[in-house]
Amino acid sequence: MTDQTPTDVRERRPSHQGLTVTIRDLATPVFYHWRKALIALLIPVLLALAAATFAKPVYTAQSRLLILLGDEYVFRRSVGDDPNGGLPTFDRAQIVHAEMEILGSRELREKTLTDIGLARVYPKIGDGAVGMNRALEQLDRDLSIQNVPQSNTIEVRLRHGDPQVAADFVNRLVRSYIANRREIFQRSDSAAVTDQQRELADQLAATESQIADLSNRYAIGDFDQEVQAVQQQQTALTAQVAAQSQLIATAAARADRLSDQLRAANPEIPLNTDQTRSQQVTALTQNLMLLRERQRVAAARYAADYPLVVELNRQIADLEAQIAAAPQSQTDLVRSGPNPVRQQIETQLATTRGELAGLRAGKAQVDQALSNSRTRLAQLVEIGPRYRELVRQRTLTETAYRSVAGNAEDTRLQNSIAGANANVRVIEAAQIPTKARTGRMLILAAGLLVGILAALAVIIVSAAASPVMVTPRDVESRLRNPVLAAVPLMDDENQTLMPRWRPLPQRLTGDDAALVLRRLRETPSGSGVMVVAGPEDGVGVTSIALDLAIASAFRSGVPTLLIDAEPIASDGIALGLHSAGAQLTKIASSPYVLQVENSNLHVTTPMARAGSNISEARWRTFIDGLRPLYPVIIIDAPALHRSTVALLLAPLAEASVIVVEAEETRTAVAANLIERITSAGGKVAGVILNMRSFHIPRFIYSRI
């Protein structure tokens, strides 16, 4: 390999998701599309060169004006104030900007063009309204009005092909500006101010009349005080109504209680009662005395259990029980009279009912007063907006009247002063310029800039629209698969000289081949079958497959089988090795397998011819039978455009490697091959970019 390729060739990107853009990636499209970019660069440059060649000289006339602070920018409250004690209404920047707006007005420019002559300033534009509009548009580009930074100075510049016209136009524009600004800042006449003052006086009188009429109609002295007084009265009456209601409720409850007590009290009560001994007790006592006497006589004559004695004892006990139960005294005479408690309750009830009637009458009067207060307040609220609007209108009218009266007096005094002092000073009048500028360098610079932008646009568009892939980054970004190796187009350095019988030029170095074969070692078994396929013939699939097989057999020392699935011609890899001087020996394990130079490298004779059809089952049986003998099997699959064998073999292999030719293989064709292999059940391990050219010069490539 050359000294410019190792770094780029050995750059590995782990996956297409982690693409990084390097300076080489950005520089490669520039050198690849340099012819288109050069054409895009030269066209604007040549046009700018032609324009600069025919550019006419342009003269610039300039004038400078000094802007002073005059009375037109000062506010004075009244006529009697100090003329020097006013307050400026604008700052310096605003004043200068206002003067620049007056100086650059359309009316002023049109007047200046008319005074000098439209045909003299722009003879090729034409006359009439259309010509004037075109002239004003061109004047917008030629005339420049700028404020000198950090100063009150305005600079006026005009670019024109005629130096005399440029100087005359600027001087005429300045004179017209000084005359025009005096008219703009001129005070209004006294008659207009007097009419305005009279109108405001009539408006003020009408407003006063409306306020007086409203006050008389609704008996209003001061509206705010009236509203406040009515609100206070309403608050007091509301509290009084609440107090009266509480007193009425208390009196009514007391009257109800007295009525209940009156109904419960008796009209008459007993006054005196005469008590005597009860006659029943007296009669019973006498009978008891007789029975006891008889019982004593009987007890003296008879025994205690004699029937007569027993009967007497029983009767005595009955009489004693009746005496105990009978009342001891009885009422002979009861005297009664009126109940004094009832009389007292009647007196209190009458008093309470009188108080209740008085409270209710007082509450009715307070309710009426409260209703009147609410009616008055609602009336005031209703007329409030109108009254306040009239007062506000009167205040505004009075303020405006005083202001207009002061302005009227000020106007009369100002008009008595003849003229107005100009606050603009011409520092430098426009002189006839003697030095012209063609702007050729500016035109050339603009052409060069446009050319560079056009060249960059052509490079970007060409790189984005290119159907082929140039760099490994193009392959990864478009095919969304990692680049396993990038093989230079013509590179004979650092090539392995052994074996000498190689029938095809070496493409992959031993290191690149080892990196590709690492995909097989990453499988669970650590070995397996790898299919090498390409979208079309001529991309170097056979050379890549042979390099991988040789690296695996000779460098790694692993028994390797190279299967020539379907070669273009009838000879295939086996016949090519034999023609190159390699010794091929048949082995007993398979009639299709040949051993190369008694080494670990074995190749097959062509398994099929172009256009033949071998079933997937037959391929699976053949490959499965050879797996125990060869840890690494490389299959040289035919191009997809002439055979679909690669789609049959891809599901039988642990990995598939796609070979594309730089600047030749179209992206759509390669993407179709990857998609069809994936759809068939195969696993695409990555892409090998073959026959890559390095368009960046070596001395530049080595420094970026």
Summary of the structure (lengths in Angstrom):
residues: 704
radius of gyration: 64.9
end to end distance: 18.7
largest distance: 193.0
contacts: 2045
relative contact order: 0.12
helix: 57%
strand: 15%
